[in-house]
Amino acid sequence: KTLRMSGYPSISTGGLVGKGDMGAQMTQALENVRLTLAAAGATIDDIVHYVFYFTDRESFWAEGLPARAAFFKKHSKTKDLPCVTSVMVAGLMTPDMMIEIEATAVFD
């Protein structure tokens, strides 16, 4: 099975999570991906490729990457990060969004 996920921002049922906080936005966006995987019967370790779109390089390096590493440490059994593409963009759907994630998972 292949699951292609596109456009996962840091939105929860209460709206945007982590305004101005790249780390919080990274964690929420990854959690949205994880929940979709779980609903399909897959895990974080089934992801074969990520694309991270971000609006601020400095925040991405200083806050986003450490948050991503902590998320994988908590949720991955293998601790192996799959292929990753990271792209800085001028903006996302709303001005307060700092991160958006696409992911592809392959699983049984």
C-alpha positions as a printed Julia matrix, in Angstrom:
108×3 Matrix{Float64}:
  0.0    0.0    0.0
  1.1    3.53  -0.7
 -0.24   6.53   1.19
  0.53   9.96  -0.21
 -0.13  12.82   2.21
  0.0   16.42   1.11
 -0.28  19.76   2.79
 -0.18  18.95   6.5
  0.09  22.25   8.43
  0.06  22.83  12.18
 -3.71  22.96  12.45
 -5.74  21.19  15.12
 -9.45  21.19  15.84
 -8.9   24.54  17.59
 -7.2   26.17  14.62
 -3.55  27.07  14.02
 -1.18  25.75  16.7
  1.99  27.63  17.66
  1.66  31.07  16.09
  5.23  32.35  15.74
  6.71  29.11  17.12
  8.37  26.93  14.48
  9.03  24.12  16.95
  5.38  23.9   18.02
  4.22  24.09  14.42
  6.64  21.34  13.35
  5.45  19.08  16.16
  1.76  19.62  15.39
  2.21  19.11  11.64
  4.13  15.87  12.27
  1.44  14.75  14.72
 -1.18  15.31  11.99
  0.87  13.07   9.69
  1.24  10.45  12.43
 -2.51  10.38  13.09
 -3.25   9.89   9.38
 -0.74   7.05   9.24
 -2.28   5.37  12.28
 -5.76   5.6   10.76
 -4.42   3.81   7.66
 -2.63   1.11   9.68
  0.86   2.53   9.16
  3.51   4.16  11.35
  6.11   6.91  11.12
  8.63   4.21  10.19
  6.65   3.44   7.01
  7.36   6.88   5.53
  9.8    6.75   2.64
  9.92  10.46   1.77
  9.09  13.8    3.37
  8.91  17.29   1.89
  9.06  20.13   4.41
  7.98  23.57   3.2
  9.01  26.33   5.58
  8.88  30.12   5.56
 11.84  31.04   7.78
 15.23  29.36   7.4
 16.61  30.56  10.72
 13.59  29.3   12.69
 13.6   26.05  10.72
 17.21  25.35  11.74
 16.98  26.66  15.3
 13.53  25.35  16.31
 12.07  23.15  13.56
 14.85  20.62  13.17
 15.27  20.02  16.92
 11.48  19.56  17.22
 11.55  17.13  14.29
 14.39  15.16  15.89
 12.52  14.97  19.21
  9.35  13.81  17.45
 11.2   10.99  15.66
 13.0   10.0   18.84
  9.6    9.65  20.54
  7.61   7.98  17.73
 10.08   6.01  15.6
 11.18   2.52  16.54
 13.97   2.44  13.94
 15.16   6.04  14.52
 16.02   6.11  10.78
 14.97   9.31   9.02
 13.81   8.59   5.46
 14.59  10.74   2.42
 13.86  14.38   3.15
 13.5   17.43   0.93
 13.29  20.83   2.62
 12.15  23.86   0.65
 11.98  27.47   1.82
  8.93  29.27   0.43
  7.74  32.89   0.49
  4.5   31.98   2.22
  1.93  29.3    2.96
 -1.89  29.24   3.13
 -2.12  31.82   5.93
  0.49  34.37   7.06
  0.94  32.65  10.45
  1.74  29.22   8.98
  5.46  28.52   9.11
  5.58  24.84   8.09
  3.72  22.43   5.85
  4.57  18.76   5.34
  4.07  16.27   2.53
  4.85  12.61   3.13
  4.71   9.3    1.3
  4.4    6.01   3.18
  4.71   2.46   1.83
  3.41  -0.35   4.06
  1.76  -3.77   4.11
